[in-house]
Every structure is written in structure tokens, then in C-alpha cells.
């Protein structure tokens, strides 16, 4: 007997043949074929350096997703860790309930639910954990304790990791929202190098810092640095989450132009920079009342050649588009990398001269997986017709009780596998 969902598909595929008429075949649609949920696991059981996990469980792992060697296994990465933004004395403050938390690489198996196979906290050259605390005064938010009452010291080694890939030599590559930056990490979790925008002057980190990215990237909105990462051999693709605040926040908040970069692993430098045009938020997600700044790129996947999948989303709607960088103009080192260029790339309304990457819709996750929580941030491709996505549950952060223990939001991390109606190649 067919399950209800499969029975519905079978009925949808049926056709009625009437003599003398053409047979109309309905268009096939993407369909969810697997949906698994992360287990509940206290952070204090995973990271020994945590003194008080405040009742917070492992979460935030939906920030990145990359296939491991065995089908159904994935590499994932947490973000900077549990954090909040309460209003204290009329001021919004960035809080870190577990300031000693180290962002971690997590390997999972999904054949029977979700099994955690490896948990690898990031460490610096000294072997000490790399935290998720903000880096620099003036460039990053001032960090506070869980209640927003006491300021914490900045940590130049801290990272807000948001996506992950693994190279053929076993190294991991991660992207970060703070600088924004790109990190090369060993198989054991040691940060080998961090690549940041030129002129940032990030000093004092517990690993080598290389100021090689375009300096204009330092104008990213707060907490909106790199969030998407993909790999093809020795080429990395990096997506800035939102339009740069270039030249001002007002321009960036209204802009529909983001940037995607290519980076050569062997040479350790950027080789390309391309414009990406967001959809108009008024039709993409009417719930945000025309706020274009709610549009984000949260994931990339290499498909083949110069083709990528892009996870474009708000907190309510997520759609996967396919783009082709071969048909876009390489802007690297040109006028749009200069802060004095008027109008800036982000201020342009006519994009014909900069030729953004052409795009086509692959799947609307709001339709295919409507019960999937918001913030779909990790995407992977198992084969040309099998897409996997995961949400970021923000560590279940809700309110804290007077005892400093979390009252969990109840939002779970789910890994959803989708069968596409046709091959992407």
C-alpha cells in the first residue's frame, strides 16, 4: 500500500486519455525523499573547556553542509556559537552565553536519523580553542556576557564560521562573517591561515593572518560577511551574504547587488569577483514589508564548469537558483573595488555594464519543504538530481531564566534530501 504522500504523487502523475485529443503530461516537481532531525546533545558533553553550558544543546550546525566520503555522511560547521541581542538600558547588545565556546567541525551520518561521528573544535597554533567572540573594536560588535550586563574582551582569533568544504588533500576551508574571511583548517581542526580584507590590520591572532582579499569587503554589514562557500578542484567560490554598505548603510540596505569571489588555493589569492543580483524582496517575501536588506546568500554548491547553486533567502522564504559565472563579468581589481567610485556597484540600478551572473530557479524550498524551519543555510549536492539542505536553529536560543539557564525555543536542526525532476548537468 502506498503511503499518502506517494499515493498523491501517483495520482498527480496519472493522465486521462480522451479519443481524438492530445495527452497532457503534468510537469514533474521536486520532492522530499528524506527528512532527519538532529539529536539533543548538551554542549558541555562535547567541549570539555565549557564550564557552564547554561542548558544549551548542540545547534548552529546548519551553517554549512558538505558531502563526506560515504554517501549519507556530511561535514557540517557551527557558527560562532550561542549568541543573542537583548536590549539593555535601551541599547541592543551582542551577548555570548558561553564565551569559551569554540566553533566546531562536525561529521554526521544520516542513514538512521542523525549520528554524530566526529566533533572537531577549532584551535589556534597554541592548541587553545578558537572562540566565536568578536575580533576588533570599531569593526565588530562589543561582546557581552549572557545577560548583557558585563562587557567581554575582544578576541582577534574569534571566528563566526558559516560554511565548509573539504579539499582533496584533507584540509577544510571555512568562511567567516566577521572580517569577512576565509580560513584554511587542518583535518585536526588547527587553523593554518586566515585570509582577510586588505587594510583590516587584524593583529594578535593565534594563527597566521593574510590581508589578501579586496579591501572593499571590509564594508560588509555587521554579521553579514561570507556565508556561502563551494569548491571545484583548486578553486573556491565565496559569497558575501548581503550587499556591501558601500558607500553607506542606506545604500547597502536598498541594494540588490551582492558579490561572489573565486579564490585559487594553490596561489592563495583571489582570481575573480562577480556581481550577483538578488530578487526583489517585495515579490520574494511580502512578509518583510519591502525590506530589501532581509535578502541574503546563505549557501553555494558547485555543479560543474562555471555553474553554481545559490541559496537565496530571507528568514521566511528560501529558493535555490543556478547561475553561470562564465557569463558574468570579472570585476576584480576594477573601479568597483575602489571606495571612491561613484556610483558604487551597490548603488547601481542598471547592471548591464557589470553583467551579473544569469540565474534560473531550481527549487522553491518554501513550496517543496514548507515545514522546514527558516534560516536554510546549508546546501549540498549528492548527484545531479539529489539536493540536500539544512536549517540553522541558532542553538535553540530563546529566553534565559533568572538562573541563567536557557528556555529552549524548540526549533530543531533538520537535514532534508530533495529529489529534483531533472539533472542539473
C-alpha positions in Angstrom: 0.0 0.0 0.0 1.3 3.4 -1.0 2.0 6.0 1.8 -0.3 9.0 1.4 2.4 11.3 0.1 3.5 8.7 -2.5 -0.1 7.9 -3.4 -0.7 11.6 -4.1 2.3 11.7 -6.4 1.0 8.6 -8.2 -2.4 10.3 -8.7 -0.7 13.5 -9.9 1.2 11.6 -12.5 -1.8 9.9 -13.9 -3.2 11.1 -17.2 -6.7 10.9 -18.7 -6.7 9.9 -22.4 -9.8 11.1 -24.4 -10.0 9.8 -28.0 -9.1 12.5 -30.5 -7.3 14.7 -28.0 -3.6 15.1 -27.1 -2.4 13.5 -23.8 -1.2 16.3 -21.4 1.7 15.2 -19.2 1.9 17.2 -16.0 5.2 18.8 -15.1 7.3 17.0 -12.6 8.2 18.7 -9.4 11.0 18.3 -6.7 10.0 16.0 -3.9 11.3 15.4 -0.4 12.7 11.9 -0.1 14.3 12.1 3.4 13.9 14.3 6.4 16.0 13.6 9.6 16.4 15.6 12.8 19.5 16.3 14.9 19.6 14.6 18.3 19.6 16.6 21.6 23.1 16.8 23.0 24.3 19.2 25.7 27.3 21.3 24.6 29.1 20.6 27.9 29.3 16.9 26.8 31.0 17.8 23.5 33.5 20.5 24.5 35.5 20.0 27.7 36.5 23.6 28.0 32.9 24.7 28.6 32.4 25.5 32.3 28.7 26.1 32.2 26.6 25.3 29.1 23.5 27.0 30.6 21.3 24.2 29.3 22.2 24.8 25.7 22.4 21.9 23.3 24.4 21.4 20.1 23.0 23.6 17.4 24.0 26.1 14.7 25.4 23.2 12.7 23.2 24.1 9.7 25.6 26.9 8.9 27.3 24.6 6.4 26.9 21.2 4.7 29.4 19.3 2.5 29.3 15.6 1.5 31.8 13.3 3.2 33.3 10.2 1.6 30.4 7.9 2.4 27.0 8.7 0.9 24.7 10.0 3.6 27.6 11.3 5.7 28.2 15.1 5.8 30.7 17.6 7.1 29.0 20.5 8.9 30.2 23.5 10.8 28.7 25.5 13.7 28.7 29.3 13.6 30.3 31.4 16.4 28.2 29.7 19.0 25.1 30.7 21.1 24.6 34.4 20.9 21.8 36.9 21.5 20.9 40.5 21.1 18.8 41.7 24.1 18.0 45.3 24.7 19.7 46.5 27.9 19.2 50.1 29.1 17.8 51.0 25.7 20.7 49.5 23.8 20.9 46.3 21.8 23.9 44.3 23.0 25.5 41.2 21.4 25.7 38.5 24.1 27.7 35.3 24.3 26.2 33.0 26.9 29.1 30.6 26.6 32.1 32.8 25.8 34.6 29.9 25.8 32.6 28.0 23.1 34.8 27.1 20.1 33.2 26.8 16.7 33.4 23.2 15.6 33.5 21.0 12.5 31.0 18.1 12.9 30.8 14.9 10.9 27.4 13.2 10.8 25.8 10.1 9.3 22.2 10.2 8.3 21.3 6.6 7.4 19.4 6.1 10.6 18.4 9.5 11.8 21.4 11.7 12.6 24.5 10.2 14.3 27.4 12.4 15.3 30.6 10.7 14.2 33.2 13.4 14.8 33.3 16.7 16.7 36.4 18.8 16.0 36.6 22.2 17.8 38.8 24.8 16.0 42.1 25.6 17.7 45.0 28.0 17.1 48.7 27.2 16.7 49.0 27.1 20.5 46.4 24.4 20.7 44.0 26.6 22.6 40.3 26.7 21.4 39.4 29.5 18.9 36.3 31.1 20.2 33.5 32.9 18.4 34.0 36.2 20.2 34.1 39.4 18.1 37.6 40.5 16.8 38.1 44.2 16.7 36.7 47.4 18.3 35.2 49.6 15.6 34.8 46.7 13.1 32.8 44.3 15.2 30.2 44.5 17.9 31.2 44.8 21.5 30.7 41.3 23.2 28.8 40.9 26.4 28.0 38.2 28.9 24.7 36.2 28.7 22.7 38.9 30.5 24.2 41.9 28.6 25.5 43.5 31.8 29.2 42.9 31.5 31.5 43.6 28.5 33.8 40.8 27.4 37.3 41.4 25.9 37.6 41.2 22.1 39.4 38.1 20.7 41.3 38.6 17.4 41.3 34.8 17.0 37.5 34.6 17.2 35.6 33.4 14.1 31.9 33.3 13.0 32.2 30.4 10.7 29.3 29.9 8.2 30.2 27.3 5.5 32.6 24.4 4.9 34.2 22.4 2.1 37.0 19.8 2.1 39.9 19.8 -0.3 41.4 16.8 -1.9 44.4 16.9 0.5 42.1 16.6 3.5 42.2 20.3 4.6 39.0 22.0 5.4 38.2 25.5 4.1 35.7 27.7 6.0 34.2 31.1 5.6 33.6 33.7 8.3 31.2 36.6 8.7 33.3 38.9 10.9 36.1 40.2 8.6 34.8 38.7 6.2 37.4 36.0 6.0 38.4 32.6 4.6 40.1 30.0 6.8 42.2 27.0 5.9 41.9 24.4 8.7 43.7 21.1 9.1 42.0 17.7 9.5 42.5 18.0 13.2 40.9 21.5 13.5 44.0 23.6 13.6 43.6 27.0 11.8 46.5 27.0 9.3 45.8 30.5 7.9 43.1 33.2 7.8 42.6 35.4 4.7 41.1 38.8 5.4 40.5 42.1 3.5 43.5 44.3 2.8 43.8 47.1 5.2 41.9 45.4 8.0 45.0 45.2 10.2 43.9 42.3 12.2 46.7 41.5 14.7 47.2 39.3 17.7 45.5 36.1 16.4 46.7 32.7 17.3 47.4 31.8 13.7 48.8 33.5 10.6 46.6 36.2 9.1 47.0 37.2 5.4 45.5 40.5 4.2 44.9 39.5 0.6 41.1 39.9 0.0 39.8 43.1 -1.7 39.7 45.8 0.9 36.2 46.9 -0.1 34.9 43.7 1.5 35.5 45.3 5.0 32.4 47.4 4.4 30.2 44.3 4.8 27.1 44.9 7.0 27.6 43.8 10.7 27.4 40.0 10.8 26.9 39.7 7.1 30.3 38.7 5.8 31.0 35.5 3.8 28.2 32.9 4.2 28.4 30.7 1.1 31.4 28.5 0.0 31.9 26.0 -2.8 34.9 24.1 -4.2 35.9 22.8 -7.6 39.4 21.3 -7.5 41.7 24.1 -6.5 39.1 26.8 -7.0 37.0 28.1 -4.1 33.8 30.2 -4.6 32.9 32.6 -1.8 29.7 34.6 -1.5 29.2 37.7 0.6 25.9 37.3 2.4 24.5 40.7 1.6 25.3 43.8 -0.4 28.2 45.8 1.0 27.4 49.1 2.9 29.2 50.9 0.1 29.4 53.8 0.4 26.8 53.9 3.1 24.4 51.7 5.1 21.5 53.4 3.5 22.8 52.4 0.0 23.6 48.8 1.1 20.2 48.2 2.7 18.4 49.0 -0.5 20.8 47.4 -2.9 20.1 44.2 -4.8 23.8 43.5 -5.8 26.0 41.1 -3.9 29.5 39.8 -4.7 30.8 36.3 -5.4 34.5 35.7 -5.5 36.8 33.0 -6.8 40.0 32.0 -4.9 42.9 29.9 -6.0 44.0 27.5 -3.3 47.5 26.9 -4.7 48.4 30.6 -5.2 46.5 31.8 -2.1 44.8 34.7 -3.8 41.5 35.9 -5.3 41.2 35.4 -9.0 37.7 36.7 -9.7 34.8 38.9 -8.5 31.3 38.8 -9.9 28.0 40.6 -9.4 25.0 38.7 -8.2 21.6 40.2 -8.4 19.0 39.4 -5.7 15.3 39.1 -6.4 13.0 42.0 -5.5 12.0 41.3 -1.9 8.5 42.7 -2.4 7.6 39.7 -4.5 10.1 37.2 -3.0 8.8 37.6 0.6 5.9 40.0 1.1 6.1 39.3 4.9 9.1 41.6 5.4 7.3 44.7 4.1 9.7 45.6 1.4 12.8 45.5 3.5 15.4 44.6 0.8 18.1 44.1 3.5 16.4 40.9 4.5 17.7 39.2 1.4 20.8 37.0 1.9 23.0 34.4 0.2 23.5 31.6 2.7 25.0 28.7 0.7 26.8 27.8 -2.5 27.3 24.4 -4.3 29.5 23.8 -7.4 27.5 22.0 -10.1 30.0 21.7 -12.9 32.2 24.0 -15.1 31.4 27.6 -14.0 27.9 26.7 -12.8 26.9 27.1 -9.1 23.8 26.7 -7.0 22.9 29.7 -4.8 20.8 29.6 -1.7 19.0 32.9 -1.7 16.7 33.6 1.2 15.0 35.6 3.9 14.1 34.1 7.3 10.8 33.0 5.8 11.5 32.0 2.2 14.4 30.1 0.6 14.9 29.4 -3.1 17.8 27.7 -4.8 19.0 29.2 -8.1 21.5 28.1 -10.6 24.0 30.6 -12.0 26.8 30.6 -14.6 29.8 32.7 -13.8 31.2 32.2 -17.3 28.5 34.6 -18.5 29.3 37.2 -15.9 31.9 40.0 -16.0 35.0 39.6 -13.8 35.2 42.9 -11.8 38.3 42.0 -9.7 40.7 44.9 -9.4 38.5 47.3 -11.3 36.7 50.5 -10.4 34.1 48.7 -8.2 36.9 47.6 -5.8 37.6 51.2 -5.0 35.9 53.1 -2.2 35.8 56.4 -4.2 33.9 55.0 -7.2 30.6 56.8 -7.8 28.1 55.3 -8.2 29.3 52.2 -6.3 28.5 48.7 -7.5 25.9 48.5 -4.8 24.2 51.8 -5.9 23.8 50.7 -9.5 20.2 50.3 -10.8 21.3 49.5 -14.4 23.6 46.4 -14.2 24.1 45.9 -17.9 27.7 47.1 -17.7 28.7 44.8 -14.9 26.9 41.7 -16.3 25.7 39.8 -13.1 25.6 36.1 -13.4 22.4 34.9 -15.1 20.2 32.8 -12.9 17.4 30.3 -13.1 15.2 28.9 -10.4 15.9 25.2 -9.4 13.6 24.8 -6.3 11.5 26.9 -4.0 12.0 25.3 -0.6 9.0 27.1 0.8 6.9 25.0 -1.5 8.7 21.7 -1.5 9.5 21.6 2.2 7.1 24.1 3.8 7.5 22.8 7.3 11.3 23.2 7.3 12.2 26.0 9.8 13.5 29.3 8.5 17.2 30.1 8.0 18.1 27.4 5.5 21.9 28.0 5.4 23.5 24.7 4.3 23.1 23.1 0.9 24.9 20.1 -0.8 24.6 18.1 -4.0 24.9 14.4 -3.8 24.5 13.8 -7.5 23.0 15.9 -10.4 19.4 15.1 -9.2 19.8 14.9 -5.4 19.9 18.1 -3.3 20.3 18.2 0.5 19.5 21.3 2.6 19.8 22.0 6.3 18.5 24.8 8.6 20.3 26.8 11.3 18.4 26.5 14.5 20.5 29.2 16.4 21.3 26.7 19.1 17.6 26.8 20.2 18.2 30.2 21.7 15.1 31.7 23.3 14.8 33.4 26.6 17.0 32.8 29.7 15.5 32.2 33.1 16.6 34.1 36.1 19.0 31.3 36.9 20.9 31.9 33.6 19.6 28.6 32.1 18.2 28.6 28.5 14.5 28.2 27.9 14.9 26.4 24.6 13.0 27.7 21.5 12.2 24.1 20.4 13.4 24.7 16.9 15.3 21.6 15.7 18.1 21.2 13.1 16.7 19.1 10.1 18.6 17.7 7.2 16.2 17.3 4.2 17.0 15.4 1.0 15.2 16.5 -2.2 14.9 14.6 -5.5 15.0 17.0 -8.4 12.8 16.3 -11.5 15.8 16.6 -13.9 19.5 16.5 -13.8 21.4 19.8 -13.2 24.2 18.8 -15.7 
